[in-house]
Structure formats: structure tokens, C-alpha cells
Amino acid sequence: TILANLEKARNLKILLIGDTIIDEYMYCDLIGRSLKESIQRVKYLSTERFAGGVIAMANHLSSFCDNVTMITVLGVGSENEAFIKNQLFPRVNPIFFKREDAVTEVNIRIVRQAFLEKFFGIYKINDAPIPENVENLIDESLNSLLPAYDLIIVMDYGFGLMTPALIDRVVSKSNFLALNVQTNSVNLGFNLVTKYKKADYVSISGPEIRLATNQKFAPLEELLPLAFNKLNSKLIAVTLGPAGSLSYDGKNFYRVPVFNTKALDRVGAGDAYFAYSAPQALLEVNPSVVGFFGSIAGGIAIDIVCNRKPVTSEA
């Protein structure tokens, strides 16, 4: 049963690696077009901050897994560090590294409060690769930790954490590697899933698999086998928004529909899909069940504003 499958994931030892992001919604009312400049004017109302990126992922996982360890990098700034640590759920065991040449990534969106319309975005970020001394410390930590964990989950947002050396380390020493490599406005065209030589389970979006295979118009049924073979995968899933998801296991395709078509906020839905599907992929349940878990979680996530709270197993 579904509940039994969820319960099987509870005892897994999970190591989560990825970029920390602070999402910031600056709520405003739309005033109108400036008379003197070609810009829209808004009236500021309030600001809400959310723990995103790997922090949100860790909170999702900790709702149904008892053993979640998280490795991430924080930048300078005590305020952001305190906020991140306060938002992380107690069941997560964090291992923080510090880079002194950057702040913790902040993704600011100007949002019309009444309809959650997003007008404009601002990044506070240094997306250059992490300094070599930090890379060496993380590599040492991964070298000792990786063999002890059942499931390694990498959330690669392309913000400088996953260097070639660290990629090689997780690929070579993971018992089971689940991978999500994201394309965004910062890294467009430069952060492709194919920079990894192997991943047991991969979850990416439709545009991301098209970039990775350099195919703009080909049917997805042609692209999934290409990516599957390049990554020596056991299962690859492509999330397709309102069209659900499509998975491929080397033999068959599996389509799973969405279970919620009225999105309040789509930010973080793909992360929730990945959090709930990756442990099931390790447990080698039917790929349709893997997609079912992901779609249920994604459907719950789009009813939550940004990462205001995690998707929990009780939900």
C-alpha cells in the first residue's frame, strides 16, 4: 500500500547536498506606470522570507525520514545564517560550511500581494565556484560520509557548490545517487544534468531535459532514453507542470497526472516532487508509484506560498 511504502522510507539513511537559498517575497500593490519613466510603480507593503533550496528539501524529507543529514554552504552575514538555522527542522542534522567571498544566496521577488503575481526578480549572489579551501573541506567530509548512507540526494542549483571534484566524489562513492540539476536565470545553458556521468535516479523539468539533450522540438519519448543512457540511470523522471510527469526505466514509459490543477504558487513544487519520489526510487517500487508520490507532493506544494511550510506526510 501507499502508506506502507512511505513507512519503508522512514529508516533510510539520507545524505542531502545542495545550495542554500533564501527566498524573499516583497509584497506590493500595483500603482501604475510612471509618468516620467517607462517603468511600473508599486507601493511596498511588507516582506516575507522563506528558507528555500536545500533547506526546504531537508524539511520535506525530515517529515517522513528519521535520519537526514544535510551538507550545504552559507555565506557571510550573521542575520541570514541565524534565519537559516532557525528555519531548519530539528530532525535534520546539518553540516554547514562557510564561504567568505559571498553572501548566502537571496532570491527576491516583487510580488503583487492580492494575486501573488510576480513582477520582478533580484538575486543577491556570487555564483562563482566555491573557494578551493572550502571545496577541500567538503570533499574530505563527503569521502568519509558517503559510504555510510543509503541514499545520496544532490540538489544542484548551479550556484557554485557542486564543483567538478565534488561531482566526481558523489558519482564515484554514492550507494544510490538521486539527482536534481536545475536551470534558472543565473545559469541558463551552463548547468546541465549531463555534467554528471552517472545518477541512479534523475528528476528534472521538461525545459531542462531539452537543454541537456540539445533538442528543442523532439518528442520527450525520444529524449528520455538519450538522457537515461548518458547518465547510466535506473529511472529518469521529467516533470511537466499541469501535464503531470513522464518517467522512463530503460524499457517502458510511465505517465502520471497532476492531482491539483489550481496553483496558488508553483515555487518549490519540483523540489517537493523530488523529495517524495527519490526515496521510493531507491526502494525500487513500480515507477508509476514513484511518480505518484512525487505528484501528490507537488500538488500539495502548489497550495503553499513559496516555502512557507514543508509538505509533510500527514498532509
PAZAPA-4460 file (N, C-alpha, C; in steps of 0.05 Angstrom, whole numbers, plus 32768, in hexadecimal, padded with zeros to 4 digits):
% residues 315
    n_x    n_y    n_z   ca_x   ca_y   ca_z    c_x    c_y    c_z   seq   type   mol
   8011   7FE8   8000   8000   8000   8000   8012   8019   8000     1      T     A
   8005   8030   7FFA   8013   8049   7FFA   801F   8050   8015     2      I     A
   800F   804D   802A   8019   8053   8045   8031   8041   804D     3      L     A
   802F   8028   8045   8045   8015   804B   805E   801E   803C     4      A     A
   805C   8027   8023   8073   8030   8014   8080   8049   8021     5      N     A
   806F   805A   802B   8079   8072   8039   8087   806A   8053     6      L     A
   807C   8057   8060   8088   804E   807A   80A4   8041   8075     7      E     A
   80A7   8033   805E   80C0   8026   8058   80D7   803B   8056     8      K     A
   80D0   8053   804E   80E4   8068   804A   80EE   8073   8065     9      A     A
   80DF   806E   807A   80E5   807B   8094   8101   8074   809F    10      R     A
   810A   805C   809A   8123   8053   80A5   813B   8057   8093    11      N     A
   8137   8062   807B   814D   8067   8069   8160   807C   8074    12      L     A
   817A   8077   8070   818E   808C   8076   8192   809D   805E    13      K     A
   818B   80B6   8060   818C   80C8   8049   81A0   80DE   804D    14      I     A
   81B1   80E2   803A   81C4   80F9   803A   81BC   810B   8023    15      L     A
   81B7   8124   802B   81AD   8139   8018   81C2   814E   8014    16      L     A
   81C8   8155   7FFB   81DD   8168   7FF5   81D1   817D   7FE2    17      I     A
   81D5   8196   7FE7   81CB   81AA   7FD4   81CE   81C7   7FDE    18      G     A
   81C5   81D9   7FCC   81C7   81F6   7FD0   81B1   81FF   7FE3    19      D     A
   81B8   8211   7FF5   81A4   821E   8006   819B   8238   7FF8    20      T     A
   8180   823C   7FF8   8175   8254   7FEC   8161   8260   8000    21      I     A
   8162   827A   8004   814D   8288   8013   813B   8295   7FFE    22      I     A
   8122   828D   7FFE   810E   829A   7FED   8101   82B1   7FFC    23      D     A
   80FF   82C7   7FEF   80F4   82DF   7FFC   80DD   82EA   7FEA    24      E     A
   80C5   82EB   7FF5   80AF   82F7   7FE6   80AB   8314   7FF1    25      Y     A
   80AE   8327   7FE0   80A9   8343   7FE7   808D   834A   7FDC    26      M     A
   8079   8349   7FEE   805D   834D   7FE6   8058   836B   7FE1    27      Y     A
   8049   836F   7FCB   8044   838A   7FC2   8027   838C   7FB7    28      C     A
   801D   83A4   7FB4   8005   83AA   7FA4   800E   83B8   7F8B    29      D     A
   8001   83B2   7F75   8008   83BF   7F5C   7FFB   83DB   7F5B    30      L     A
   800B   83EF   7F56   8001   840B   7F54   7FFC   8412   7F37    31      I     A
   8010   840C   7F26   800D   8412   7F09   8027   841B   7EFD    32      G     A
   8025   8423   7EE4   803D   842B   7ED5   8046   8447   7EDD    33      R     A
   8060   844A   7EE1   806C   8464   7EE8   8067   8478   7ED1    34      S     A
   8061   8490   7ED8   805C   84A5   7EC4   8076   84AF   7EB7    35      L     A
   808D   84AC   7EC6   80A6   84B7   7EBD   80B9   84A2   7EB2    36      K     A
   80B4   8488   7EB9   80C6   8473   7EB0   80B5   845B   7EA7    37      E     A
   80C1   844A   7E96   80B3   8433   7E8B   80B5   841B   7E9E    38      S     A
   80AB   841F   7EB6   80AB   840A   7ECA   8091   8409   7ED9    39      I     A
   808B   83F1   7EE3   8073   83ED   7EF4   807A   83F6   7F11    40      Q     A
   8068   8403   7F1E   806B   840B   7F3A   805A   83F9   7F4C    41      R     A
   8065   83F1   7F62   8057   83E1   7F76   805A   83EE   7F91    42      V     A
   8047   83E9   7FA2   8047   83F2   7FBE   804F   83DB   7FD0    43      K     A
   8065   83DF   7FDE   8070   83C9   7FF0   805D   83C5   8007    44      Y     A
   8058   83AB   800E   8047   83A5   8024   8056   8396   803B    45      L     A
   8063   8380   8034   8071   8370   8048   8084   835D   803A    46      S     A
   8095   834F   804A   80A7   833B   8040   80A5   8322   8050    47      T     A
   80A5   830B   8042   80A5   82F1   804F   80BC   82E1   8044    48      E     A
   80CA   82D3   8056   80E2   82C4   804F   80DC   82A6   8053    49      R     A
   80E8   8296   8041   80E4   8279   8042   80FF   826B   803F    50      F     A
   8102   8254   804C   811A   8244   8049   8116   8232   8031    51      A     A
   8125   8236   801C   8122   8227   8003   813A   8216   7FFD    52      G     A
   813B   820D   7FE4   8151   81FC   7FDB   8153   81E3   7FEB    53      G     A
   816B   81DB   7FF3   816F   81C2   8002   8162   81C2   801D    54      V     A
   815E   81DA   8029   8151   81DB   8043   8134   81D2   8041    55      I     A
   8126   81DB   802D   810A   81D2   8029   8109   81B4   8024    56      A     A
   811C   81AB   8014   811D   818E   800E   8122   817E   8027    57      M     A
   8134   8187   8039   8139   8179   8052   8121   8178   8063    58      A     A
   8112   818D   8064   80F9   818E   8075   80E4   817B   8069    59      N     A
   80E1   817A   804F   80CF   8166   8043   80D6   814A   804B    60      H     A
   80F0   8143   8048   80F9   8128   804D   80F6   8121   806B    61      L     A
   80FB   8134   807C   80FB   812D   8099   80DF   8128   80A3    62      S     A
   80CA   812E   8093   80AF   8129   809C   80A8   810B   809B    63      S     A
   80B7   80FC   808B   80B2   80DF   8089   80CB   80CE   808B    64      F     A
   80E2   80DA   808E   80FB   80CB   8091   8108   80D3   80AC    65      C     A
   8111   80BF   80BB   811D   80C4   80D6   813A   80CB   80D5    66      D     A
   8148   80C6   80BF   8165   80CA   80BE   816D   80DA   80A5    67      N     A
   816C   80F4   80A8   8173   8106   8091   818A   8118   809A    68      V     A
   81A1   8115   808B   81B8   8126   808F   81BA   8138   8077    69      T     A
   81C0   8152   807C   81C1   8165   8066   81DC   8174   8066    70      M     A
   81E8   8175   804E   8200   8184   804A   81FA   819C   8038    71      I     A
   8202   81B4   8041   81FD   81CC   8030   8212   81E1   8038    72      T     A
   8212   81F6   8028   8225   820D   802C   8215   8226   8032    73      V     A
   821D   8234   8046   8211   824E   804C   8226   8264   8047    74      L     A
   821C   827C   8040   822E   8293   803C   8231   82A3   8055    75      G     A
   823D   82BA   8052   8241   82CC   8069   8226   82D9   8070    76      V     A
   8224   82E3   8088   820C   82F1   8091   81FE   82E1   80A7    77      G     A
   81FF   82EB   80BF   81F4   82DC   80D6   81D6   82DB   80D5    78      S     A
   81C9   82F0   80C9   81AC   82F0   80C8   81A1   82D9   80B7    79      E     A
   81AD   82D5   80A0   81A4   82C0   808E   81A9   82A4   809B    80      N     A
   81C1   82A2   80A7   81C8   8288   80B4   81B5   8281   80CA    81      E     A
   81AE   8295   80DA   819B   8290   80F1   8180   8289   80E6    82      A     A
   8177   8296   80D1   815D   8290   80C5   815C   8273   80BB    83      F     A
   8171   826B   80AC   8172   824F   80A1   8171   823B   80B8    84      I     A
   8182   823E   80CC   8183   822B   80E1   8168   8229   80F0    85      K     A
   815B   8240   80F3   8141   8240   8100   812B   8232   80F1    86      N     A
   812D   8233   80D6   8119   8227   80C5   811C   8209   80C1    87      Q     A
   8134   81FF   80C7   8139   81E2   80C2   812C   81D1   80D8    88      L     A
   811E   81BC   80D0   810F   81AC   80E3   8123   819C   80F4    89      F     A
   811B   8197   810D   812E   818A   8121   8138   816F   8119    90      P     A
   8128   8160   8109   8130   8145   8102   8147   8144   80EE    91      R     A
   814D   815B   80E1   8162   815C   80CD   817D   8160   80DB    92      V     A
   8191   8151   80D3   81AC   8154   80DE   81BC   8165   80CA    93      N     A
   81C1   817F   80CF   81CE   8190   80BB   81EC   8190   80BE    94      P     A
   81FA   8191   80A8   8217   8195   80A7   821C   81AE   8096    95      I     A
   8222   81C4   80A3   8225   81DD   8094   8242   81E3   808F    96      F     A
   8248   81EC   8076   8262   81F7   806F   825E   8214   8068    97      F     A
   8274   8224   806A   8272   8241   8067   8284   824A   8050    98      K     A
   8279   825A   803F   828A   8268   802B   828A   8286   8031    99      R     A
   82A2   8291   8032   82A5   82AD   803B   82A3   82C1   8024   100      E     A
   82A1   82B6   800B   82A1   82C8   7FF4   8285   82CD   7FE9   101      D     A
   8270   82C6   7FF8   8254   82C9   7FEE   8241   82CA   8006   102      A     A
   8229   82D4   8000   8213   82D2   8013   8204   82B8   800C   103      V     A
   81F4   82AF   801F   81E1   829A   8019   81CE   82A4   8004   104      T     A
   81C9   8293   7FF0   81B8   829C   7FD9   819D   82A5   7FE3   105      E     A
   8194   82BC   7FD9   817A   82C7   7FDE   816C   82CC   7FC4   106      V     A
   8155   82C1   7FC0   8145   82C4   7FA8   812C   82D5   7FAF   107      N     A
   812D   82EE   7FA7   8118   8301   7FAE   8104   8303   7F97   108      I     A
   80EB   8302   7F9D   80D6   8306   7F89   80C3   831C   7F92   109      R     A
   80BD   832E   7F7F   80AA   8343   7F84   808F   8337   7F7D   110      I     A
   807D   8335   7F91   8064   8325   7F8E   804C   8337   7F94   111      V     A
   8039   8336   7F82   801F   8343   7F87   8010   8332   7F9B   112      R     A
   800B   833D   7FB2   8000   832D   7FC8   7FE5   8320   7FC2   113      Q     A
   7FD4   832F   7FB5   7FB8   8326   7FB1   7FB7   830C   7FA1   114      A     A
   7FC8   830A   7F8D   7FC6   82F3   7F7B   7FE0   82E2   7F79   115      F     A
   7FF3   82E9   7F8A   800D   82DC   7F8A   801A   82DD   7F6E   116      L     A
   8015   82F3   7F5F   8022   82F7   7F46   803E   8301   7F4B   117      E     A
   8051   82F6   7F3C   806D   82FD   7F40   8076   8310   7F29   118      K     A
   807D   8329   7F31   8084   833D   7F1D   80A2   833D   7F15   119      F     A
   80B3   8337   7F28   80CF   833C   7F24   80DF   832C   7F38   120      F     A
   80F8   8325   7F30   8109   8315   7F42   8125   8320   7F44   121      G     A
   8130   831D   7F5C   814C   8326   7F62   815B   8310   7F70   122      I     A
   8173   830A   7F67   8184   82F7   7F75   819A   8305   7F84   123      Y     A
   819E   82FE   7F9D   81B7   8304   7FAC   81C8   82EB   7FAB   124      K     A
   81DD   82EB   7F9B   81EA   82D1   7F97   8207   82D5   7F8C   125      I     A
   8218   82C3   7F94   8232   82BF   7F86   8231   82A1   7F7E   126      N     A
   822D   829D   7F64   822A   8281   7F5A   8244   8275   7F50   127      D     A
   825A   8282   7F56   8274   8277   7F4F   8278   825D   7F5F   128      A     A
   8289   824B   7F56   828E   8232   7F65   8298   8239   7F81   129      P     A
   8292   8228   7F94   829B   822C   7FB0   82B9   822D   7FB1   130      I     A
   82C5   823B   7FC4   82E2   823C   7FC6   82EE   8221   7FCA   131      P     A
   8307   821D   7FC1   8314   8203   7FC2   8316   81F8   7FDE   132      E     A
   831B   8209   7FF2   831D   81FF   800D   8303   81F4   8017   133      N     A
   82ED   8200   8010   82D2   81F6   8017   82CC   81DC   8009   134      V     A
   82D3   81DC   7FEF   82CF   81C4   7FDF   82DE   81AC   7FEB   135      E     A
   82F6   81B0   7FF4   8306   819B   8000   82F9   8190   801A   136      N     A
   82EF   81A2   802A   82E2   819A   8043   82C9   8189   803D   137      L     A
   82B9   8192   802A   82A1   8183   8023   82A8   8168   8017   138      I     A
   82BC   8168   8006   82C5   814F   7FFA   82CE   813A   800F   139      D     A
   82DC   8143   8023   82E5   8132   8039   82CC   8127   8048   140      E     A
   82B9   8138   804D   82A1   8130   805B   8291   811C   804B   141      S     A
   828E   8121   8031   827F   810F   8020   828D   80F4   801E   142      L     A
   82A7   80F4   801C   82B7   80DB   8019   82B2   80C8   8031   143      N     A
   82AF   80D4   8048   82AA   80C3   8060   828D   80BC   8064   144      S     A
   827A   80CE   805C   825E   80CA   8062   8250   80B9   804D   145      L     A
   8256   80BD   8034   8246   80B1   801E   8241   8093   8021   146      L     A
   8255   8083   8028   8250   8066   8029   823C   805E   803E   147      P     A
   8238   806F   8052   8227   8068   8069   8209   806D   8064   148      A     A
   8202   8079   804D   81E6   8081   8048   81DA   8070   8031   149      Y     A
   81C0   806A   8035   81B2   805A   8021   81AC   806B   8009   150      D     A
   81A4   8084   800D   819B   8095   7FF8   81A9   80B0   7FF9   151      L     A
   81B6   80B7   7FE3   81C3   80D1   7FE0   81B1   80E2   7FCE   152      I     A
   81A8   80F9   7FD7   8198   810B   7FC7   81A7   8125   7FC2   153      I     A
   81AB   812C   7FA9   81B9   8144   7FA1   81A5   8158   7F95   154      V     A
   81A4   8170   7FA1   8194   8186   7F96   81A7   819A   7F8B   155      M     A
   81AB   819A   7F71   81BF   81AB   7F64   81B1   81C2   7F55   156      D     A
   81B2   81D9   7F62   81A5   81F1   7F57   81B8   8201   7F46   157      Y     A
   81D1   81F8   7F43   81E5   8205   7F33   81EF   821F   7F3F   158      G     A
   81F0   8220   7F5A   81F9   8238   7F68   8215   8236   7F73   159      F     A
   8225   8223   7F69   8242   8222   7F70   824A   820B   7F82   160      G     A
   8237   81FD   7F8F   823E   81E9   7FA2   8249   81D0   7F94   161      L     A
   823B   81C6   7F80   8242   81AC   7F74   8258   81B0   7F5F   162      M     A
   8271   81B0   7F68   8288   81B2   7F56   828D   8197   7F49   163      T     A
   829E   8197   7F34   82A4   817D   7F27   82AF   8168   7F3A   164      P     A
   82C0   8171   7F4D   82CB   815E   7F60   82B6   8152   7F73   165      A     A
   82A3   8162   7F7C   828E   8158   7F8D   827A   8147   7F7E   166      L     A
   8275   814E   7F65   8264   813E   7F54   8271   8122   7F51   167      I     A
   828B   8121   7F4B   8298   8107   7F48   8297   80F7   7F62   168      D     A
   8299   8105   7F78   8298   80F7   7F92   827C   80EA   7F97   169      R     A
   8267   80F8   7F92   824C   80ED   7F98   8245   80D7   7F83   170      V     A
   824E   80DB   7F6A   8249   80C6   7F56   8257   80AC   7F5C   171      V     A
   8270   80AE   7F65   8280   8096   7F69   827B   8088   7F83   172      S     A
   8271   8096   7F98   826F   8089   7FB2   8253   8087   7FBD   173      K     A
   823E   808F   7FAE   8223   808D   7FB8   8218   8070   7FB4   174      S     A
   820A   8066   7FC8   81FD   804D   7FC6   81E5   804F   7FB3   175      N     A
   81D6   8065   7FB4   81C0   806A   7FA2   81BE   8088   7FA0   176      F     A
   81C2   8093   7F88   81C3   80B0   7F84   81A9   80B9   7F76   177      L     A
   819B   80CB   7F84   8183   80D8   7F79   818A   80F5   7F73   178      A     A
   8184   80FE   7F5B   818F   8117   7F50   8179   8129   7F45   179      L     A
   817B   8143   7F4E   816B   8158   7F42   817D   816F   7F3B   180      N     A
   8180   8175   7F21   8191   818B   7F18   8180   81A0   7F0B   181      V     A
   8180   81B8   7F16   816C   81CB   7F0E   8178   81E0   7EFB   182      Q     A
   8167   81E8   7EE8   816D   81FF   7ED7   815D   8217   7EE1   183      T     A
   816B   822E   7EE3   815E   8246   7EEC   816A   825E   7EDD   184      N     A
   8162   8276   7EE3   816C   828D   7ED4   8189   8293   7ED9   185      S     A
   8194   8289   7EEF   81B0   828D   7EF5   81C2   827B   7EE4   186      V     A
   81B9   8262   7EE0   81CB   824F   7ED4   81C2   8244   7EB9   187      N     A
   81AF   8252   7EAC   81A3   8248   7E93   81B7   823E   7E7F   188      L     A
   81B5   8224   7E79   81C7   8218   7E65   81E1   820D   7E70   189      G     A
   81E7   8213   7E8A   8200   820B   7E95   81FE   81F7   7EAC   190      F     A
   81E6   81F0   7EB3   81E3   81DD   7ECA   81D1   81C6   7EC1   191      N     A
   81DD   81B4   7EB1   81CE   819E   7EA5   81D2   8184   7EB5   192      L     A
   81BE   8174   7EB6   81C0   815A   7EC4   81D5   8148   7EB9   193      V     A
   81DD   814C   7EA0   81F1   813B   7E94   820D   8140   7E9D   194      T     A
   8211   8154   7EAF   822C   8157   7EBA   8232   8141   7ECF   195      K     A
   821D   8132   7ED6   8220   811B   7EE7   8222   8102   7ED5   196      Y     A
   8235   80F1   7EDA   8239   80D9   7ECA   8226   80C2   7ED1   197      K     A
   821B   80C3   7EE9   8209   80AE   7EF1   81F6   80B8   7F07   198      K     A
   81DE   80AF   7F06   81CA   80B4   7F1C   81B5   809E   7F1A   199      A     A
   81AF   8092   7F31   819C   807C   7F31   8180   8086   7F2C   200      D     A
   8179   809D   7F38   815E   80A9   7F34   8162   80C6   7F2D   201      Y     A
   8154   80D0   7F18   8156   80EB   7F10   813A   80F7   7F0E   202      V     A
   8136   810F   7F19   811D   811D   7F16   8123   8139   7F0C   203      S     A
   8119   8140   7EF4   811E   815A   7EE9   8104   8163   7EDA   204      I     A
   8104   817C   7ED1   80EC   8187   7EC3   80EF   8182   7EA5   205      S     A
   80D9   8188   7E97   80D9   8185   7E7A   80ED   8197   7E6D   206      G     A
   80EE   81B1   7E73   8103   81C2   7E67   811F   81B9   7E6D   207      P     A
   8124   81AE   7E85   813F   81A6   7E8D   8148   818D   7E7D   208      E     A
   8136   817B   7E77   813F   8164   7E67   8143   816C   7E4A   209      I     A
   8134   8180   7E41   8139   818A   7E25   8154   8197   7E23   210      R     A
   815C   81A7   7E37   8176   81B3   7E37   818C   819E   7E38   211      L     A
   8188   818A   7E49   819C   8176   7E4E   81A1   8164   7E35   212      A     A
   818C   8161   7E25   818E   8150   7E0D   8191   8161   7DF3   213      T     A
   8190   817B   7DF7   8193   818E   7DE0   817D   8188   7DCB   214      N     A
   8165   8184   7DD5   814E   817D   7DC3   8136   818F   7DCA   215      Q     A
   8130   81A2   7DB9   811B   81B5   7DBF   80FF   81AA   7DB9   216      K     A
   80FC   819A   7DA4   80E2   8192   7D9B   80DC   8174   7D9C   217      F     A
   80F0   8164   7DA0   80EC   8147   7D9F   80D9   813E   7DB5   218      A     A
   80CA   8128   7DB0   80B8   811E   7DC5   80C7   8115   7DDD   219      P     A
   80BB   8118   7DF4   80C8   8111   7E0D   80CF   80F3   7E0E   220      L     A
   80BF   80E3   7E00   80C4   80C6   7DFF   80DE   80BF   7DF2   221      E     A
   80E9   80D2   7DE2   8103   80CE   7DD6   8119   80D9   7DE8   222      E     A
   8113   80ED   7DF9   8127   80FA   7E09   812E   80EB   7E23   223      L     A
   8119   80DF   7E2F   811E   80D1   7E48   8133   80BA   7E44   224      L     A
   8130   80A9   7E30   8145   8095   7E2C   8161   80A0   7E28   225      P     A
   8163   80B7   7E1A   817D   80C3   7E16   818A   80CA   7E30   226      L     A
   817B   80D8   7E41   8185   80E0   7E5B   818A   80C8   7E6D   227      A     A
   8178   80B5   7E6C   817A   809D   7E7C   8194   808F   7E77   228      F     A
   819B   808C   7E5D   81B3   807E   7E56   81CC   808E   7E5D   229      N     A
   81CC   80A8   7E59   81E3   80B9   7E5F   81E9   80B8   7E7D   230      K     A
   81D5   80B5   7E8E   81D8   80B6   7EAA   81D9   809A   7EB7   231      L     A
   81D8   8085   7EA7   81D8   806A   7EB1   81C4   8067   7EC8   232      N     A
   81AC   8070   7EC3   8197   8072   7ED8   8188   8058   7EDB   233      S     A
   8179   8057   7EF1   8165   8042   7EF5   8149   804C   7EF0   234      K     A
   8146   8066   7EF5   812C   8073   7EF0   8130   8091   7EEC   235      L     A
   8122   809C   7ED8   8123   80B9   7ED4   8107   80C3   7ED2   236      I     A
   8101   80D9   7EE0   80E6   80E5   7EE0   80E8   8102   7ED6   237      A     A
   80D5   8109   7EC5   80D3   8125   7EBB   80B9   8130   7EC5   238      V     A
   80BA   8146   7ED4   80A2   8153   7EDD   8099   8167   7EC8   239      T     A
   807E   8167   7EC4   8073   8176   7EAD   805D   8189   7EB6   240      L     A
   805E   8193   7ECF   804A   81A6   7ED8   802E   819B   7ED8   241      G     A
   801B   81A9   7ECB   7FFF   819F   7ECB   7FFC   8185   7EBB   242      P     A
   8010   817E   7EAB   800E   8164   7E9C   8018   814D   7EAC   243      A     A
   801F   8150   7EC5   8028   813A   7ED6   8045   8134   7ED3   244      G     A
   804C   811A   7ED2   8068   8112   7ECF   806A   80FA   7EBD   245      S     A
   8082   80F7   7EB1   8088   80E0   7EA0   80A2   80D3   7EA9   246      L     A
   80A1   80B9   7EAF   80B9   80AB   7EB8   80C1   8095   7EA5   247      S     A
   80DA   808D   7EA6   80E5   8078   7E95   80F9   8068   7EA5   248      Y     A
   80F7   804D   7EA3   8108   803B   7EB2   811A   802A   7EA1   249      D     A
   811D   8032   7E87   812E   8023   7E75   811E   8010   7E64   250      G     A
   8105   800B   7E6B   80F3   7FF9   7E5C   80D9   8006   7E55   251      K     A
   80CD   8013   7E69   80B2   801D   7E66   80B0   803A   7E6F   252      N     A
   809B   8048   7E65   8094   8063   7E6D   807C   8061   7E80   253      F     A
   807C   8074   7E93   8067   8075   7EA7   805D   8091   7EAA   254      Y     A
   8044   8096   7EA4   8038   80B1   7EA7   8027   80B2   7EC0   255      R     A
   802B   80C7   7ECF   801B   80CC   7EE8   800F   80E8   7EE6   256      V     A
   7FF5   80EA   7EEA   7FE8   8105   7EE8   7FEE   8116   7F01   257      P     A
   7FE7   812F   7EFF   7FE8   8140   7F17   7FCE   813C   7F27   258      V     A
   7FD0   8142   7F41   7FB8   813E   7F52   7FAE   8158   7F5E   259      F     A
   7FB7   816E   7F53   7FAD   8189   7F5B   7FB3   819C   7F43   260      N     A
   7F9F   81A7   7F37   7FA2   81B7   7F20   7F9F   81D5   7F26   261      T     A
   7F9A   81DC   7F3F   7F97   81F8   7F46   7FAE   8201   7F57   262      K     A
   7FC2   820C   7F4A   7FDB   8213   7F59   7FD9   822E   7F66   263      A     A
   7FDE   822F   7F80   7FE1   8248   7F8F   7FFC   8254   7F89   264      L     A
   8011   8242   7F8B   802D   824B   7F87   803D   8232   7F7F   265      D     A
   8049   8233   7F67   8058   821C   7F5D   8074   821A   7F68   266      R     A
   807E   822E   7F75   809A   822E   7F7F   809D   8217   7F93   267      V     A
   80B1   8206   7F8F   80B7   81F0   7FA1   80A8   81D6   7F9B   268      G     A
   8096   81D6   7F87   8087   81BD   7F82   8099   81A7   7F77   269      A     A
   80AC   81AE   7F66   80BF   819A   7F5B   80D0   818D   7F71   270      G     A
   80D8   819E   7F85   80E8   8193   7F9B   80D7   8180   7FAC   271      D     A
   80BE   8186   7FB0   80AC   8174   7FBF   80A9   815A   7FB0   272      A     A
   80A5   815B   7F96   80A3   8143   7F85   80BC   8132   7F89   273      Y     A
   80D3   813E   7F88   80EC   812F   7F8A   80EF   8123   7FA6   274      F     A
   80E8   8132   7FBB   80EC   8129   7FD6   80DC   810F   7FDC   275      A     A
   80C4   810E   7FD2   80B3   80F7   7FD7   80B7   80E0   7FC4   276      Y     A
   80C2   80E6   7FAC   80C5   80D0   7F98   80E1   80C2   7F9B   277      S     A
   80F5   80D1   7FA3   8110   80C5   7FA4   8113   80AD   7FB7   278      A     A
   8108   80AE   7FCF   810A   8096   7FE0   80FB   807E   7FD4   279      P     A
   80E5   8083   7FC6   80D6   806D   7FBA   80E6   8061   7FA3   280      Q     A
   80F5   8072   7F94   8106   8068   7F7F   811B   8055   7F8A   281      A     A
   8126   805C   7FA1   813A   804A   7FAD   812D   8030   7FB5   282      L     A
   8115   8031   7FBF   8107   8019   7FC8   80FD   8007   7FB1   283      L     A
   8102   8010   7F99   80FC   8001   7F80   80DE   7FF9   7F7F   284      E     A
   80CD   800B   7F86   80B0   8006   7F82   80AA   800B   7F64   285      V     A
   8092   8005   7F5C   808A   800A   7F40   808E   8027   7F39   286      N     A
   809A   802E   7F22   809E   804A   7F1B   8085   805B   7F1C   287      P     A
   806E   804F   7F16   8055   805E   7F18   8050   8067   7F35   288      S     A
   8058   8056   7F48   8055   805D   7F65   8068   8073   7F6C   289      V     A
   8081   8072   7F61   8094   8087   7F66   8089   80A2   7F5D   290      V     A
   807E   80A2   7F44   8072   80BB   7F3A   8059   80C3   7F4A   291      G     A
   804A   80B0   7F53   8032   80B6   7F64   803A   80C5   7F7D   292      F     A
   804E   80BB   7F8B   8058   80C9   7FA3   8060   80E6   7F9C   293      F     A
   806F   80E9   7F87   8078   8103   7F7F   8062   8116   7F78   294      G     A
   804E   810C   7F69   8038   811D   7F60   8026   8125   7F77   295      S     A
   8022   8113   7F8A   8012   811A   7FA2   8020   8131   7FB1   296      I     A
   803B   812E   7FB5   804A   8142   7FC4   804A   815D   7FB5   297      A     A
   804E   815C   7F9B   804E   8174   7F8B   8032   8181   7F8B   298      G     A
   801D   8171   7F8B   8002   817C   7F8C   7FFC   818A   7FA7   299      G     A
   8008   8180   7FBC   8005   818D   7FD6   8015   81A7   7FD7   300      I     A
   802D   81A6   7FCB   8040   81BD   7FCC   8035   81D5   7FBE   301      A     A
   8026   81D2   7FA8   801C   81E9   7F9A   8005   81F7   7FA8   302      I     A
   7FFC   81EC   7FBE   7FE9   81FA   7FD0   7FF6   8208   7FE6   303      D     A
   8011   8208   7FE7   8021   8215   7FFC   8030   822C   7FEF   304      I     A
   802F   8243   7FFC   803E   825B   7FF2   805C   8255   7FF5   305      V     A
   806A   8255   7FDF   8087   8250   7FDE   808E   8238   7FF0   306      C     A
   80A1   823C   8002   80A8   8226   8015   80A0   822E   8031   307      N     A
   8087   8238   8034   807E   8241   804E   807D   822A   8062   308      R     A
   8077   8212   8059   8078   81FA   8069   807E   81E3   8057   309      K     A
   8089   81CD   8062   808F   81B6   8051   8076   81A5   804C   310      P     A
   8078   8194   8038   8064   8180   8033   8069   8169   8047   311      V     A
   8056   8163   8058   805A   814F   806C   804B   8135   8065   312      T     A
   8053   811F   8070   8046   8106   806B   8029   8106   8075   313      S     A
   8023   8116   8089   8008   8118   8094   7FF5   8126   8080   314      E     A
   8001   8138   806F   7FF0   8148   805C   7FE3   8136   8048   315      A     A
***
